[in-house]
Amino acid sequence: MFGDAQVKHHLNRRRLHVAPYPQSLRNNFSLAATEHAVRELSTWSGYQPTRLVSLHPIAAEFGVGAIYYKDEASRFGLGSFKALGGAYAVLRLLQQQIFAQRGEHVSARDLENWTSGELAECAEFGELTANITVVTATDGNHGRSVAWGAARFGCRCRIYIHAAVSERRAAAMQALGAEVVRIAGNYDESVRVAARDAKRPGWYVVSDTSYPGYTEVPSTVMAGYSVLMHEAMQQLPRDIQLTHVFVQGGVGGLAASVAAYLWEKLGAERPRLAVAEPAFADCLFQSAVHERATKVCLTEETIMAGLSCGEVSKLAWEVLHMAADDFITIPDALVAPCMRMLAHGKFFSNADAHNTEPHDDSANPGNGVEAGESAVAGLAACLAACANPSLKVALDLNRHSQVLVLGTEGATDREIYQKLVGEVT
Ligand SMILES: Cc1ncc(COP(=O)(O)O)c(C=O)c1O
């Protein structure tokens, strides 16, 4: 299965190996911004680092030293890592607006107290935020995060989804109070419609993708994502040095935040970074091949709904073109086997000895990992590379490799999950 998979690989010859983290990237990505996001998000009620799982039986079977899986299924109860980005950007936007209009800094707690009716003194800020509408396009997870942030901090929310987004994902955003507008086209068109409609007073785009003239909010979103790398670095066993990271790309925001974080933190000692995408939506791969941001036309929707993007994020590409080592595309056929492998992985263990908080495994009777369709692309690319002798050599994967993969979502659409995985015993 993995050895026969139609996997494409592009080695990024523009990658800067030994250069220090460039000054030109610091405005948009910095460890200082990560630290700020960690300080902020770790004060939110419901915050808990997600677990890091060691997939040792899989690593042994595929001939690498270790594979660590950062399991984002439990993130803030929203099911994906996106909970770190959109909601954080909503808070920052509201804080900026209040500061601009009233000259005062309010905390997340102040705004939450107002929305829950607990703090009458915050009413004047609450009235201000209640007249703000945050607008975004999504294929599910980012919109859920923005809708949750809007509900939590007291503003309105309007979300654009494309034709292929599942009804259950739309309903999850509506349940958080968002107005959901379905458009006829694909994800890239929904981004354009959201940006066009948001030109009204009091409406603000809170997008996870960046385009010319729109960078500040996406850079905040990506700073939020980097919290998961901060956690992972603390959870990894102290005696290991990561050699590889496999991360999936939609518009590239997550991959760029991971790449920038590792570059600034570890310099030339950073692990090799491979960006995995669906073959049906390979805008990052094509951008690497053409050595410039390149649009692809989505002719078929991939099963990896969160990765179904044809246009790269401007900010993300500014990092990835010089920070990513490898670009890999995988076929949809690898997704269900990876999800099943994780679901049935009875011998996995938590890698993070320091993280002793109990996790809710009630959805995983076999102690496996519940991974959604978009969560497994990085793992699938890693396993396909390990199962292909020439690719294994090209990627320098061997029994000494210490690999991190990012399991970016849980079962964010349970019906699709069950269809792909079947009953877990
Ligand atoms: C579960 C999941 N993983 C990965 C990604 C990719 O993130 P990005 O679009 O920032 O590349 C997404 C995007 O929505 C997602 O939902």
PDBQT file of the ligand as one rigid body, heavy atoms in Angstrom, charges set to zero:
ROOT
HETATM    1  C1  LIG A 501      -6.797  19.840  10.008  1.00  0.00    +0.000 C 
HETATM    2  C2  LIG A 501      -5.969  20.758   9.199  1.00  0.00    +0.000 A 
HETATM    3  N1  LIG A 501      -4.672  20.470   9.024  1.00  0.00    +0.000 NA
HETATM    4  C3  LIG A 501      -3.863  21.254   8.300  1.00  0.00    +0.000 A 
HETATM    5  C4  LIG A 501      -4.354  22.408   7.703  1.00  0.00    +0.000 A 
HETATM    6  C5  LIG A 501      -3.422  23.237   6.869  1.00  0.00    +0.000 C 
HETATM    7  O1  LIG A 501      -3.204  24.506   7.384  1.00  0.00    +0.000 OA
HETATM    8  P1  LIG A 501      -2.761  25.690   6.411  1.00  0.00    +0.000 P 
HETATM    9  O2  LIG A 501      -3.954  26.017   5.555  1.00  0.00    +0.000 OA
HETATM   10  O3  LIG A 501      -2.361  26.784   7.319  1.00  0.00    +0.000 OA
HETATM   11  O4  LIG A 501      -1.653  25.168   5.566  1.00  0.00    +0.000 OA
HETATM   12  C6  LIG A 501      -5.704  22.735   7.853  1.00  0.00    +0.000 A 
HETATM   13  C7  LIG A 501      -6.264  23.930   7.227  1.00  0.00    +0.000 C 
HETATM   14  O5  LIG A 501      -7.439  24.234   7.336  1.00  0.00    +0.000 OA
HETATM   15  C8  LIG A 501      -6.534  21.895   8.632  1.00  0.00    +0.000 A 
HETATM   16  O6  LIG A 501      -7.826  22.160   8.806  1.00  0.00    +0.000 OA
ENDROOT
TORSDOF 0
